[in-house]
Structure formats: structure tokens, C-alpha cells
Amino acid sequence: MGDDREQALAGFRAEIDAIDVEIVALLARRMAVVHRVIDAKRAHGLPALIPARVEEVADNVRRHAAAAGAPPDFAEAVWRTMMDWIITYEDQRLNAVPDDGEGR
């Protein structure tokens, strides 16, 4: 009986797995842009954290989620987690000591 119940979910699981592949591809695309942002921030002496931009992104995500029928609170929570991780990532790279090619 357990197999029948599990089998009832197989199609949904396959669909979720396919969506996850798309999400990961979008995350990779987003990170490619983040690397360009790091270069621009470094060139212009900007910090990793720009609070007004964080709030702008969170507001945009809430609005887009609501329009798409997704729970805005959930979307904002996911994005804030992602933004926190990316800000730390940017900060580490912006504060890294450049490699002088001599392994120092």
C-alpha cells in the first residue's frame, strides 16, 4: 500500500525536480551578474551592502510574487536569505587581498 501512495506523488515529484533544475539555472545566471556587480563595486569603491537596494529588491519580489499568485512572505524570506548570502559573498571578495602572483 505504501508503494501506491508513493506512486501517487511520482508525477508531482518529477515536476518539482524539473522546476528545481530551472531555478538552479536562474541562480547560476544571477550569480554571473553578481560577479560583474562585484567588479563594478570594486571599481567605484562601493560596499557589498547597500541597504536601500536590499529593500528595493525585497519590495519588488513581494510585488512580483503577489502578481504571480505566490505567497509574498515566502518569496521575501527566500530572497532575503539569498541576498544575505550574496552580500557576504560580495563582501569577502571586495575585501580579499589581491594575489600578486607570487603565492603570498
Biopython code that builds the backbone (N, CA, C, O; Angstrom):
import numpy as np
from Bio.PDB.StructureBuilder import StructureBuilder

atoms = [
    (1, "MET", "N", (0.832, -1.205, 0.000)),
    (1, "MET", "CA", (0.000, 0.000, 0.000)),
    (1, "MET", "C", (0.869, 1.258, 0.000)),
    (1, "MET", "O", (0.530, 2.256, -0.637)),
    (2, "GLY", "N", (1.978, 1.202, 0.712)),
    (2, "GLY", "CA", (2.866, 2.352, 0.755)),
    (2, "GLY", "C", (3.367, 2.738, -0.625)),
    (2, "GLY", "O", (3.525, 3.922, -0.922)),
    (3, "ASP", "N", (3.622, 1.728, -1.485)),
    (3, "ASP", "CA", (4.081, 1.999, -2.838)),
    (3, "ASP", "C", (3.036, 2.755, -3.644)),
    (3, "ASP", "O", (3.375, 3.649, -4.420)),
    (4, "ASP", "N", (1.753, 2.395, -3.463)),
    (4, "ASP", "CA", (0.674, 3.088, -4.172)),
    (4, "ASP", "C", (0.620, 4.556, -3.764)),
    (4, "ASP", "O", (0.444, 5.436, -4.607)),
    (5, "ARG", "N", (0.770, 4.811, -2.480)),
    (5, "ARG", "CA", (0.732, 6.199, -2.002)),
    (5, "ARG", "C", (1.939, 6.982, -2.521)),
    (5, "ARG", "O", (1.811, 8.132, -2.941)),
    (6, "GLU", "N", (3.101, 6.350, -2.488)),
    (6, "GLU", "CA", (4.303, 6.999, -3.008)),
    (6, "GLU", "C", (4.167, 7.240, -4.517)),
    (6, "GLU", "O", (4.559, 8.293, -5.021)),
    (7, "GLN", "N", (3.623, 6.279, -5.213)),
    (7, "GLN", "CA", (3.453, 6.383, -6.668)),
    (7, "GLN", "C", (2.523, 7.549, -7.018)),
    (7, "GLN", "O", (2.686, 8.185, -8.060)),
    (8, "ALA", "N", (1.566, 7.822, -6.162)),
    (8, "ALA", "CA", (0.643, 8.934, -6.406)),
    (8, "ALA", "C", (1.386, 10.262, -6.454)),
    (8, "ALA", "O", (0.898, 11.226, -7.044)),
    (9, "LEU", "N", (2.558, 10.319, -5.841)),
    (9, "LEU", "CA", (3.344, 11.555, -5.808)),
    (9, "LEU", "C", (4.408, 11.619, -6.888)),
    (9, "LEU", "O", (5.006, 12.675, -7.094)),
    (10, "ALA", "N", (4.657, 10.527, -7.576)),
    (10, "ALA", "CA", (5.771, 10.447, -8.528)),
    (10, "ALA", "C", (5.720, 11.544, -9.588)),
    (10, "ALA", "O", (6.741, 12.169, -9.874)),
    (11, "GLY", "N", (4.571, 11.782, -10.162)),
    (11, "GLY", "CA", (4.451, 12.820, -11.189)),
    (11, "GLY", "C", (4.727, 14.208, -10.643)),
    (11, "GLY", "O", (5.372, 15.029, -11.295)),
    (12, "PHE", "N", (4.232, 14.460, -9.442)),
    (12, "PHE", "CA", (4.474, 15.767, -8.818)),
    (12, "PHE", "C", (5.951, 15.943, -8.506)),
    (12, "PHE", "O", (6.515, 17.021, -8.692)),
    (13, "ARG", "N", (6.567, 14.872, -8.032)),
    (13, "ARG", "CA", (7.995, 14.936, -7.707)),
    (13, "ARG", "C", (8.830, 15.205, -8.951)),
    (13, "ARG", "O", (9.780, 15.987, -8.906)),
    (14, "ALA", "N", (8.484, 14.568, -10.046)),
    (14, "ALA", "CA", (9.202, 14.796, -11.308)),
    (14, "ALA", "C", (9.042, 16.246, -11.759)),
    (14, "ALA", "O", (9.992, 16.866, -12.238)),
    (15, "GLU", "N", (7.839, 16.774, -11.601)),
    (15, "GLU", "CA", (7.587, 18.171, -11.982)),
    (15, "GLU", "C", (8.391, 19.125, -11.101)),
    (15, "GLU", "O", (8.984, 20.083, -11.596)),
    (16, "ILE", "N", (8.408, 18.861, -9.803)),
    (16, "ILE", "CA", (9.184, 19.696, -8.877)),
    (16, "ILE", "C", (10.671, 19.603, -9.211)),
    (16, "ILE", "O", (11.371, 20.615, -9.205)),
    (17, "ASP", "N", (11.156, 18.402, -9.500)),
    (17, "ASP", "CA", (12.571, 18.234, -9.853)),
    (17, "ASP", "C", (12.922, 19.039, -11.104)),
    (17, "ASP", "O", (13.993, 19.643, -11.169)),
    (18, "ALA", "N", (12.036, 19.054, -12.089)),
    (18, "ALA", "CA", (12.270, 19.817, -13.319)),
    (18, "ALA", "C", (12.289, 21.320, -13.029)),
    (18, "ALA", "O", (13.111, 22.051, -13.581)),
    (19, "ILE", "N", (11.400, 21.767, -12.177)),
    (19, "ILE", "CA", (11.374, 23.182, -11.791)),
    (19, "ILE", "C", (12.656, 23.537, -11.047)),
    (19, "ILE", "O", (13.218, 24.613, -11.253)),
    (20, "ASP", "N", (13.120, 22.640, -10.185)),
    (20, "ASP", "CA", (14.368, 22.883, -9.448)),
    (20, "ASP", "C", (15.550, 23.083, -10.405)),
    (20, "ASP", "O", (16.418, 23.920, -10.159)),
    (21, "VAL", "N", (15.575, 22.316, -11.485)),
    (21, "VAL", "CA", (16.642, 22.479, -12.487)),
    (21, "VAL", "C", (16.585, 23.890, -13.072)),
    (21, "VAL", "O", (17.618, 24.533, -13.257)),
    (22, "GLU", "N", (15.391, 24.361, -13.357)),
    (22, "GLU", "CA", (15.229, 25.718, -13.896)),
    (22, "GLU", "C", (15.665, 26.768, -12.884)),
    (22, "GLU", "O", (16.327, 27.741, -13.244)),
    (23, "ILE", "N", (15.302, 26.579, -11.627)),
    (23, "ILE", "CA", (15.671, 27.536, -10.577)),
    (23, "ILE", "C", (17.188, 27.603, -10.432)),
    (23, "ILE", "O", (17.756, 28.689, -10.323)),
    (24, "VAL", "N", (17.847, 26.437, -10.431)),
    (24, "VAL", "CA", (19.304, 26.406, -10.307)),
    (24, "VAL", "C", (19.959, 27.127, -11.489)),
    (24, "VAL", "O", (20.935, 27.853, -11.303)),
    (25, "ALA", "N", (19.436, 26.934, -12.687)),
    (25, "ALA", "CA", (19.974, 27.631, -13.855)),
    (25, "ALA", "C", (19.824, 29.145, -13.698)),
    (25, "ALA", "O", (20.722, 29.904, -14.063)),
    (26, "LEU", "N", (18.694, 29.577, -13.157)),
    (26, "LEU", "CA", (18.483, 31.010, -12.922)),
    (26, "LEU", "C", (19.414, 31.537, -11.829)),
    (26, "LEU", "O", (19.903, 32.663, -11.918)),
    (27, "LEU", "N", (19.660, 30.722, -10.796)),
    (27, "LEU", "CA", (20.612, 31.130, -9.758)),
    (27, "LEU", "C", (22.014, 31.296, -10.344)),
    (27, "LEU", "O", (22.726, 32.240, -10.001)),
    (28, "ALA", "N", (22.404, 30.386, -11.222)),
    (28, "ALA", "CA", (23.717, 30.497, -11.867)),
    (28, "ALA", "C", (23.782, 31.768, -12.716)),
    (28, "ALA", "O", (24.791, 32.473, -12.712)),
    (29, "ARG", "N", (22.715, 32.049, -13.431)),
    (29, "ARG", "CA", (22.653, 33.277, -14.243)),
    (29, "ARG", "C", (22.731, 34.519, -13.361)),
    (29, "ARG", "O", (23.408, 35.488, -13.705)),
    (30, "ARG", "N", (22.038, 34.491, -12.226)),
    (30, "ARG", "CA", (22.055, 35.619, -11.288)),
    (30, "ARG", "C", (23.457, 35.811, -10.721)),
    (30, "ARG", "O", (23.922, 36.943, -10.584)),
    (31, "MET", "N", (24.138, 34.701, -10.386)),
    (31, "MET", "CA", (25.485, 34.801, -9.831)),
    (31, "MET", "C", (26.482, 35.344, -10.853)),
    (31, "MET", "O", (27.444, 36.014, -10.478)),
    (32, "ALA", "N", (26.267, 35.064, -12.125)),
    (32, "ALA", "CA", (27.133, 35.636, -13.153)),
    (32, "ALA", "C", (27.030, 37.161, -13.135)),
    (32, "ALA", "O", (28.027, 37.862, -13.310)),
    (33, "VAL", "N", (25.831, 37.658, -12.925)),
    (33, "VAL", "CA", (25.641, 39.114, -12.821)),
    (33, "VAL", "C", (26.278, 39.624, -11.524)),
    (33, "VAL", "O", (26.891, 40.691, -11.515)),
    (34, "VAL", "N", (26.137, 38.873, -10.440)),
    (34, "VAL", "CA", (26.744, 39.266, -9.159)),
    (34, "VAL", "C", (28.246, 39.457, -9.328)),
    (34, "VAL", "O", (28.813, 40.387, -8.754)),
    (35, "HIS", "N", (28.899, 38.603, -10.097)),
    (35, "HIS", "CA", (30.342, 38.761, -10.305)),
    (35, "HIS", "C", (30.659, 40.063, -11.026)),
    (35, "HIS", "O", (31.673, 40.697, -10.736)),
    (36, "ARG", "N", (29.815, 40.468, -11.953)),
    (36, "ARG", "CA", (30.010, 41.760, -12.627)),
    (36, "ARG", "C", (29.737, 42.908, -11.662)),
    (36, "ARG", "O", (30.408, 43.938, -11.712)),
    (37, "VAL", "N", (28.749, 42.730, -10.780)),
    (37, "VAL", "CA", (28.452, 43.748, -9.760)),
    (37, "VAL", "C", (29.655, 43.929, -8.839)),
    (37, "VAL", "O", (30.006, 45.059, -8.497)),
    (38, "ILE", "N", (30.285, 42.836, -8.437)),
    (38, "ILE", "CA", (31.466, 42.914, -7.574)),
    (38, "ILE", "C", (32.552, 43.746, -8.254)),
    (38, "ILE", "O", (33.169, 44.601, -7.618)),
    (39, "ASP", "N", (32.784, 43.502, -9.530)),
    (39, "ASP", "CA", (33.785, 44.281, -10.267)),
    (39, "ASP", "C", (33.430, 45.762, -10.273)),
    (39, "ASP", "O", (34.297, 46.613, -10.074)),
    (40, "ALA", "N", (32.153, 46.070, -10.501)),
    (40, "ALA", "CA", (31.717, 47.471, -10.535)),
    (40, "ALA", "C", (31.827, 48.113, -9.160)),
    (40, "ALA", "O", (32.258, 49.260, -9.047)),
    (41, "LYS", "N", (31.444, 47.389, -8.115)),
    (41, "LYS", "CA", (31.552, 47.930, -6.760)),
    (41, "LYS", "C", (33.007, 48.182, -6.401)),
    (41, "LYS", "O", (33.333, 49.198, -5.787)),
    (42, "ARG", "N", (33.879, 47.264, -6.782)),
    (42, "ARG", "CA", (35.307, 47.435, -6.515)),
    (42, "ARG", "C", (35.833, 48.675, -7.246)),
    (42, "ARG", "O", (36.564, 49.478, -6.664)),
    (43, "ALA", "N", (35.467, 48.826, -8.496)),
    (43, "ALA", "CA", (35.938, 49.948, -9.317)),
    (43, "ALA", "C", (35.458, 51.295, -8.787)),
    (43, "ALA", "O", (36.138, 52.310, -8.943)),
    (44, "HIS", "N", (34.280, 51.296, -8.159)),
    (44, "HIS", "CA", (33.698, 52.561, -7.698)),
    (44, "HIS", "C", (33.747, 52.723, -6.183)),
    (44, "HIS", "O", (33.172, 53.668, -5.643)),
    (45, "GLY", "N", (34.421, 51.819, -5.501)),
    (45, "GLY", "CA", (34.572, 51.929, -4.049)),
    (45, "GLY", "C", (33.271, 51.786, -3.282)),
    (45, "GLY", "O", (33.085, 52.411, -2.238)),
    (46, "LEU", "N", (32.364, 50.956, -3.803)),
    (46, "LEU", "CA", (31.070, 50.757, -3.143)),
    (46, "LEU", "C", (31.125, 49.540, -2.229)),
    (46, "LEU", "O", (31.856, 48.588, -2.503)),
    (47, "PRO", "N", (30.354, 49.567, -1.142)),
    (47, "PRO", "CA", (30.321, 48.412, -0.229)),
    (47, "PRO", "C", (29.429, 47.302, -0.770)),
    (47, "PRO", "O", (28.627, 47.515, -1.679)),
    (48, "ALA", "N", (29.585, 46.121, -0.198)),
    (48, "ALA", "CA", (28.729, 44.995, -0.573)),
    (48, "ALA", "C", (27.276, 45.284, -0.200)),
    (48, "ALA", "O", (26.363, 45.038, -0.989)),
    (49, "LEU", "N", (27.071, 45.803, 0.999)),
    (49, "LEU", "CA", (25.714, 46.067, 1.492)),
    (49, "LEU", "C", (25.285, 47.485, 1.168)),
    (49, "LEU", "O", (25.891, 48.459, 1.614)),
    (50, "ILE", "N", (24.231, 47.575, 0.387)),
    (50, "ILE", "CA", (23.589, 48.865, 0.106)),
    (50, "ILE", "C", (22.136, 48.689, 0.553)),
    (50, "ILE", "O", (21.305, 48.200, -0.212)),
    (51, "PRO", "N", (21.826, 49.092, 1.806)),
    (51, "PRO", "CA", (20.518, 48.798, 2.402)),
    (51, "PRO", "C", (19.313, 49.214, 1.558)),
    (51, "PRO", "O", (18.330, 48.477, 1.486)),
    (52, "ALA", "N", (19.375, 50.368, 0.927)),
    (52, "ALA", "CA", (18.236, 50.820, 0.120)),
    (52, "ALA", "C", (17.965, 49.848, -1.027)),
    (52, "ALA", "O", (16.810, 49.610, -1.379)),
    (53, "ARG", "N", (19.023, 49.288, -1.609)),
    (53, "ARG", "CA", (18.846, 48.328, -2.704)),
    (53, "ARG", "C", (18.246, 47.023, -2.190)),
    (53, "ARG", "O", (17.408, 46.419, -2.861)),
    (54, "VAL", "N", (18.666, 46.587, -1.015)),
    (54, "VAL", "CA", (18.102, 45.371, -0.422)),
    (54, "VAL", "C", (16.592, 45.524, -0.258)),
    (54, "VAL", "O", (15.831, 44.621, -0.604)),
    (55, "GLU", "N", (16.168, 46.656, 0.265)),
    (55, "GLU", "CA", (14.734, 46.883, 0.471)),
    (55, "GLU", "C", (13.991, 47.015, -0.853)),
    (55, "GLU", "O", (12.852, 46.563, -0.977)),
    (56, "GLU", "N", (14.631, 47.631, -1.839)),
    (56, "GLU", "CA", (14.014, 47.747, -3.169)),
    (56, "GLU", "C", (13.782, 46.350, -3.764)),
    (56, "GLU", "O", (12.711, 46.071, -4.302)),
    (57, "VAL", "N", (14.784, 45.485, -3.666)),
    (57, "VAL", "CA", (14.651, 44.125, -4.190)),
    (57, "VAL", "C", (13.551, 43.374, -3.442)),
    (57, "VAL", "O", (12.728, 42.702, -4.063)),
    (58, "ALA", "N", (13.534, 43.483, -2.115)),
    (58, "ALA", "CA", (12.506, 42.792, -1.322)),
    (58, "ALA", "C", (11.108, 43.275, -1.710)),
    (58, "ALA", "O", (10.189, 42.469, -1.852)),
    (59, "ASP", "N", (10.947, 44.579, -1.881)),
    (59, "ASP", "CA", (9.644, 45.123, -2.293)),
    (59, "ASP", "C", (9.244, 44.615, -3.682)),
    (59, "ASP", "O", (8.091, 44.248, -3.909)),
    (60, "ASN", "N", (10.209, 44.600, -4.606)),
    (60, "ASN", "CA", (9.930, 44.107, -5.961)),
    (60, "ASN", "C", (9.501, 42.642, -5.932)),
    (60, "ASN", "O", (8.550, 42.249, -6.606)),
    (61, "VAL", "N", (10.213, 41.843, -5.145)),
    (61, "VAL", "CA", (9.906, 40.416, -5.065)),
    (61, "VAL", "C", (8.506, 40.195, -4.495)),
    (61, "VAL", "O", (7.757, 39.359, -4.999)),
    (62, "ARG", "N", (8.154, 40.934, -3.456)),
    (62, "ARG", "CA", (6.816, 40.805, -2.873)),
    (62, "ARG", "C", (5.751, 41.133, -3.919)),
    (62, "ARG", "O", (4.752, 40.424, -4.047)),
    (63, "ARG", "N", (5.975, 42.206, -4.658)),
    (63, "ARG", "CA", (5.006, 42.630, -5.669)),
    (63, "ARG", "C", (4.885, 41.582, -6.785)),
    (63, "ARG", "O", (3.777, 41.232, -7.190)),
    (64, "HIS", "N", (6.024, 41.084, -7.277)),
    (64, "HIS", "CA", (6.003, 40.073, -8.340)),
    (64, "HIS", "C", (5.387, 38.768, -7.847)),
    (64, "HIS", "O", (4.654, 38.109, -8.584)),
    (65, "ALA", "N", (5.678, 38.396, -6.614)),
    (65, "ALA", "CA", (5.098, 37.169, -6.055)),
    (65, "ALA", "C", (3.579, 37.279, -5.986)),
    (65, "ALA", "O", (2.862, 36.365, -6.392)),
    (66, "ALA", "N", (3.100, 38.397, -5.472)),
    (66, "ALA", "CA", (1.653, 38.587, -5.362)),
    (66, "ALA", "C", (0.993, 38.525, -6.742)),
    (66, "ALA", "O", (-0.063, 37.913, -6.905)),
    (67, "ALA", "N", (1.619, 39.159, -7.727)),
    (67, "ALA", "CA", (1.059, 39.169, -9.078)),
    (67, "ALA", "C", (1.051, 37.765, -9.698)),
    (67, "ALA", "O", (0.182, 37.442, -10.509)),
    (68, "ALA", "N", (2.031, 36.933, -9.305)),
    (68, "ALA", "CA", (2.138, 35.584, -9.866)),
    (68, "ALA", "C", (1.345, 34.553, -9.071)),
    (68, "ALA", "O", (1.261, 33.391, -9.469)),
    (69, "GLY", "N", (0.763, 34.972, -7.949)),
    (69, "GLY", "CA", (-0.012, 34.039, -7.131)),
    (69, "GLY", "C", (0.819, 33.249, -6.138)),
    (69, "GLY", "O", (0.358, 32.237, -5.610)),
    (70, "ALA", "N", (2.040, 33.700, -5.879)),
    (70, "ALA", "CA", (2.902, 33.055, -4.880)),
    (70, "ALA", "C", (2.803, 33.843, -3.575)),
    (70, "ALA", "O", (2.560, 35.049, -3.609)),
    (71, "PRO", "N", (2.985, 33.196, -2.436)),
    (71, "PRO", "CA", (2.902, 33.915, -1.163)),
    (71, "PRO", "C", (4.041, 34.944, -1.034)),
    (71, "PRO", "O", (5.211, 34.561, -1.009)),
    (72, "PRO", "N", (3.713, 36.233, -0.952)),
    (72, "PRO", "CA", (4.751, 37.260, -0.844)),
    (72, "PRO", "C", (5.691, 37.058, 0.345)),
    (72, "PRO", "O", (6.891, 37.305, 0.225)),
    (73, "ASP", "N", (5.166, 36.613, 1.490)),
    (73, "ASP", "CA", (6.022, 36.388, 2.656)),
    (73, "ASP", "C", (7.065, 35.317, 2.371)),
    (73, "ASP", "O", (8.227, 35.459, 2.752)),
    (74, "PHE", "N", (6.655, 34.252, 1.707)),
    (74, "PHE", "CA", (7.582, 33.171, 1.357)),
    (74, "PHE", "C", (8.647, 33.675, 0.393)),
    (74, "PHE", "O", (9.837, 33.434, 0.596)),
    (75, "ALA", "N", (8.220, 34.376, -0.658)),
    (75, "ALA", "CA", (9.165, 34.892, -1.651)),
    (75, "ALA", "C", (10.166, 35.840, -0.993)),
    (75, "ALA", "O", (11.365, 35.764, -1.258)),
    (76, "GLU", "N", (9.673, 36.729, -0.137)),
    (76, "GLU", "CA", (10.577, 37.669, 0.528)),
    (76, "GLU", "C", (11.571, 36.932, 1.422)),
    (76, "GLU", "O", (12.750, 37.285, 1.451)),
    (77, "ALA", "N", (11.115, 35.921, 2.145)),
    (77, "ALA", "CA", (12.011, 35.159, 3.019)),
    (77, "ALA", "C", (13.113, 34.472, 2.209)),
    (77, "ALA", "O", (14.279, 34.476, 2.606)),
    (78, "VAL", "N", (12.736, 33.885, 1.079)),
    (78, "VAL", "CA", (13.726, 33.229, 0.215)),
    (78, "VAL", "C", (14.728, 34.261, -0.290)),
    (78, "VAL", "O", (15.936, 34.029, -0.242)),
    (79, "TRP", "N", (14.239, 35.387, -0.767)),
    (79, "TRP", "CA", (15.123, 36.415, -1.314)),
    (79, "TRP", "C", (16.016, 37.028, -0.241)),
    (79, "TRP", "O", (17.195, 37.276, -0.492)),
    (80, "ARG", "N", (15.485, 37.271, 0.929)),
    (80, "ARG", "CA", (16.335, 37.842, 1.986)),
    (80, "ARG", "C", (17.457, 36.878, 2.367)),
    (80, "ARG", "O", (18.577, 37.308, 2.642)),
    (81, "THR", "N", (17.163, 35.583, 2.385)),
    (81, "THR", "CA", (18.206, 34.593, 2.646)),
    (81, "THR", "C", (19.252, 34.641, 1.535)),
    (81, "THR", "O", (20.454, 34.647, 1.802)),
    (82, "MET", "N", (18.788, 34.675, 0.296)),
    (82, "MET", "CA", (19.697, 34.744, -0.842)),
    (82, "MET", "C", (20.511, 36.032, -0.815)),
    (82, "MET", "O", (21.722, 36.003, -1.037)),
    (83, "MET", "N", (19.861, 37.158, -0.545)),
    (83, "MET", "CA", (20.577, 38.436, -0.508)),
    (83, "MET", "C", (21.613, 38.453, 0.605)),
    (83, "MET", "O", (22.723, 38.944, 0.402)),
    (84, "ASP", "N", (21.273, 37.928, 1.773)),
    (84, "ASP", "CA", (22.242, 37.868, 2.872)),
    (84, "ASP", "C", (23.470, 37.067, 2.460)),
    (84, "ASP", "O", (24.601, 37.485, 2.709)),
    (85, "TRP", "N", (23.248, 35.913, 1.829)),
    (85, "TRP", "CA", (24.357, 35.079, 1.389)),
    (85, "TRP", "C", (25.213, 35.814, 0.363)),
    (85, "TRP", "O", (26.441, 35.794, 0.442)),
    (86, "ILE", "N", (24.557, 36.466, -0.601)),
    (86, "ILE", "CA", (25.281, 37.169, -1.663)),
    (86, "ILE", "C", (26.037, 38.372, -1.110)),
    (86, "ILE", "O", (27.157, 38.639, -1.545)),
    (87, "ILE", "N", (25.461, 39.094, -0.176)),
    (87, "ILE", "CA", (26.162, 40.233, 0.429)),
    (87, "ILE", "C", (27.429, 39.751, 1.122)),
    (87, "ILE", "O", (28.477, 40.384, 0.996)),
    (88, "THR", "N", (27.352, 38.642, 1.849)),
    (88, "THR", "CA", (28.543, 38.071, 2.491)),
    (88, "THR", "C", (29.561, 37.662, 1.429)),
    (88, "THR", "O", (30.754, 37.926, 1.575)),
    (89, "TYR", "N", (29.096, 37.025, 0.377)),
    (89, "TYR", "CA", (29.949, 36.595, -0.727)),
    (89, "TYR", "C", (30.658, 37.796, -1.357)),
    (89, "TYR", "O", (31.870, 37.768, -1.571)),
    (90, "GLU", "N", (29.890, 38.853, -1.653)),
    (90, "GLU", "CA", (30.469, 40.070, -2.231)),
    (90, "GLU", "C", (31.484, 40.684, -1.278)),
    (90, "GLU", "O", (32.582, 41.061, -1.687)),
    (91, "ASP", "N", (31.114, 40.780, -0.013)),
    (91, "ASP", "CA", (31.989, 41.394, 0.985)),
    (91, "ASP", "C", (33.329, 40.662, 1.061)),
    (91, "ASP", "O", (34.381, 41.298, 1.126)),
    (92, "GLN", "N", (33.292, 39.346, 1.052)),
    (92, "GLN", "CA", (34.526, 38.554, 1.095)),
    (92, "GLN", "C", (35.404, 38.853, -0.110)),
    (92, "GLN", "O", (36.622, 38.968, 0.021)),
    (93, "ARG", "N", (34.799, 38.977, -1.270)),
    (93, "ARG", "CA", (35.576, 39.240, -2.474)),
    (93, "ARG", "C", (36.044, 40.683, -2.552)),
    (93, "ARG", "O", (37.138, 40.948, -3.050)),
    (94, "LEU", "N", (35.248, 41.607, -2.075)),
    (94, "LEU", "CA", (35.659, 43.012, -2.091)),
    (94, "LEU", "C", (36.802, 43.275, -1.112)),
    (94, "LEU", "O", (37.613, 44.176, -1.330)),
    (95, "ASN", "N", (36.867, 42.498, -0.043)),
    (95, "ASN", "CA", (37.902, 42.695, 0.986)),
    (95, "ASN", "C", (39.069, 41.734, 0.846)),
    (95, "ASN", "O", (39.986, 41.751, 1.666)),
    (96, "ALA", "N", (39.045, 40.899, -0.182)),
    (96, "ALA", "CA", (40.139, 39.943, -0.381)),
    (96, "ALA", "C", (41.396, 40.673, -0.814)),
    (96, "ALA", "O", (41.342, 41.642, -1.570)),
    (97, "VAL", "N", (42.523, 40.193, -0.325)),
    (97, "VAL", "CA", (43.800, 40.752, -0.737)),
    (97, "VAL", "C", (44.121, 40.186, -2.119)),
    (97, "VAL", "O", (44.113, 38.970, -2.308)),
    (98, "PRO", "N", (44.404, 41.061, -3.085)),
    (98, "PRO", "CA", (44.688, 40.570, -4.438)),
    (98, "PRO", "C", (45.927, 39.673, -4.443)),
    (98, "PRO", "O", (46.891, 39.925, -3.720)),
    (99, "ASP", "N", (45.888, 38.643, -5.255)),
    (99, "ASP", "CA", (47.021, 37.744, -5.402)),
    (99, "ASP", "C", (48.063, 38.429, -6.281)),
    (99, "ASP", "O", (47.762, 38.841, -7.401)),
    (100, "ASP", "N", (49.293, 38.549, -5.768)),
    (100, "ASP", "CA", (50.340, 39.224, -6.533)),
    (100, "ASP", "C", (51.059, 38.277, -7.492)),
    (100, "ASP", "O", (52.044, 38.658, -8.125)),
    (101, "GLY", "N", (50.566, 37.048, -7.597)),
    (101, "GLY", "CA", (51.153, 36.082, -8.493)),
    (101, "GLY", "C", (52.340, 35.347, -7.906)),
    (101, "GLY", "O", (52.902, 34.464, -8.553)),
    (102, "GLU", "N", (52.731, 35.696, -6.689)),
    (102, "GLU", "CA", (53.883, 35.061, -6.056)),
    (102, "GLU", "C", (53.473, 34.179, -4.881)),
    (102, "GLU", "O", (54.319, 33.765, -4.089)),
    (103, "GLY", "N", (52.181, 33.890, -4.767)),
    (103, "GLY", "CA", (51.699, 32.997, -3.731)),
    (103, "GLY", "C", (51.735, 33.564, -2.321)),
    (103, "GLY", "O", (51.722, 32.814, -1.345)),
    (104, "ARG", "N", (51.780, 34.862, -2.215)),
    (104, "ARG", "CA", (51.808, 35.492, -0.883)),
    (104, "ARG", "C", (50.438, 35.856, -0.430)),
    (104, "ARG", "O", (50.272, 36.394, 0.665)),
]
sb = StructureBuilder()
sb.init_structure("model")
sb.init_model(0)
sb.init_chain("A")
sb.init_seg("    ")
for serial, (resi, resn, name, xyz) in enumerate(atoms, 1):
    if name == "N":
        sb.init_residue(resn, " ", resi, " ")
    sb.init_atom(name, np.array(xyz, "f"), 0.0, 1.0, " ", f" {name:<3s}", serial, name[0])
structure = sb.get_structure()
